Amino acid sequence: MIRRAALALAAGICLVPAAVLPLRAATDAGALAQAAAADLDAAARALQAAQGAGDRVAALTDTLRAYEKGLGALRESLRRAVLRESELTAELQSREGEIAQLLAVLQTMGRAPAPTLLLHPDGPTGTARSGMILADVAPALNARADGLRARLQEVRTLRALQESAVDQLDTGLDGVQRARTALSQAVSDRTDLPRRFTSDPEGTALLIASAETLGSFAEGLSAVAEGEEGVAPDLPEVTDRRGDLPLPVRGRVLRRAGEADAAGIIRPGIVLATRPRALVTAPFAATIRYRGPLLDYGNVMILEPQPGILLVLAGLDVVYGSAGEVIPEGAPVGLMGGEDPGPGAILSDLSVGSGAERTETLYLELRRENEPTDPEPWFAVTKDTQ
């Protein structure tokens, strides 16, 4: 009976040697989680050091970017762990009967004395044949058992990784919130930026009230600026960097220029899907031409890197700075809206899909001589900038 069960099991299953079942997915996810934890630790130390930095805005901007990078890597490690665990769990559940049969055979063979297993009713010849068959089957059963053991170990490793990552997420989310608060205060306290012009609040209000399109608003911006030359330095030529400019926020291109949205509206800019409260920075040194609410775009930041070129960033929740200030490349210009999800919500989003947590959208439009131009060729756009 034992021999028949062992032969049937060995013949009916796909035998996978343990040697080809390394914990590759768990190892990759674990290495990524360790790197993310190191990034978050470095960000925490940078947050402490930023309090005494000479340029607190720049230091806190770098700190916030480090937190976003570390949290992004941690989410990716969790995503890999969740997907691999789901895959393994589904595989094990689909083969419960086969696994139960394997365990029963191995358990019975382990309890029965070896001479009894080899006895055969046909006499010595049958016993010899039985012995040879079991000698062939036993390694296959052991290999299958090793494969099962490796899978179960990988599941345990992945679950331990997730538990550890959830604690790190909690700490990282607390740190990133403290960094945002400190950055907002540092920007509010900043007084050393050069100024190209002084805005005319009444003229700006009238322009907003009369403008029916983004284009008409942009065209009238120069009319509401006083002392245009100011004391600002000349800014670097931005056209020389066409194609290499960094995107202002970590995100994914959701819609390209000329693509209609769900309502059928077509705009000449691109839409980036971002995570809640993502930091938005200036991709180049520029003058702030306008900041505040505008038409149906939400909070808007309009930057002028050089005469005749405007970059419009729309859909922010918080905007930094004031019109007329000249900000350096990489300076913070605002934060996206939404609320940071807790670790539980992040895990839930990961089980749905890797893009479920990108709930906010930033609209990016580039204008030359008051005409919109596709901004994508100007920026180093990748499939996903995390």
Stockholm file with secondary structure:
# STOCKHOLM 1.0

chainA/1-386         MIRRAALALAAGICLVPAAVLPLRAATDAGALAQAAAADLDAAARALQAAQGAGDRVAALTDTLRAYEKGLGALRESLRRAVLRESELTAELQSREGEIAQLLAVLQTMGRAPAPTLLLHPDGPTGTARSGMILADVAPALNARADGLRARLQEVRTLRALQESAVDQLDTGLDGVQRARTALSQAVSDRTDLPRRFTSDPEGTALLIASAETLGSFAEGLSAVAEGEEGVAPDLPEVTDRRGDLPLPVRGRVLRRAGEADAAGIIRPGIVLATRPRALVTAPFAATIRYRGPLLDYGNVMILEPQPGILLVLAGLDVVYGSAGEVIPEGAPVGLMGGEDPGPGAILSDLSVGSGAERTETLYLELRRENEPTDPEPWFAVTKDTQ
#=GR chainA/1-386 SS CHHHHHHHHHHHSCCCCGGGCCCHHHHHHHHHHHHHHHHHHHHHHHHHHHTTCSSHHHHHHHHHHHHHHHHHHHHHHHHHHHHHHHHHHHHHHHTHHHHHHHHHHHHHHHHSCHHHHHCCTTCHHHHHHHHHHHHHHHHHHHHHHHHHHHHHHHHHHHHHHHHHHHHHHHHHHHHHHHHHHHHHHHHHHCCCCCBSCEECHHHHHHHHHHCCSHHHHHHHGGGGEESSSTTCCCCCCSGGGTTTBCCSSSEEEEECTTCBCTTSCBCSSEEEEECTTCEEECSSCEEEEEEEECTTSCEEEEEEEETTEEEEEEEESEECSCTTBEECTTCEEEECCSCCCCHHHHHHHHHHCTTTTCCEEEEEEEEETTEEECSGGGBCCCSCCC
#=GC SS_cons         CHHHHHHHHHHHSCCCCGGGCCCHHHHHHHHHHHHHHHHHHHHHHHHHHHTTCSSHHHHHHHHHHHHHHHHHHHHHHHHHHHHHHHHHHHHHHHTHHHHHHHHHHHHHHHHSCHHHHHCCTTCHHHHHHHHHHHHHHHHHHHHHHHHHHHHHHHHHHHHHHHHHHHHHHHHHHHHHHHHHHHHHHHHHHCCCCCBSCEECHHHHHHHHHHCCSHHHHHHHGGGGEESSSTTCCCCCCSGGGTTTBCCSSSEEEEECTTCBCTTSCBCSSEEEEECTTCEEECSSCEEEEEEEECTTSCEEEEEEEETTEEEEEEEESEECSCTTBEECTTCEEEECCSCCCCHHHHHHHHHHCTTTTCCEEEEEEEEETTEEECSGGGBCCCSCCC
//
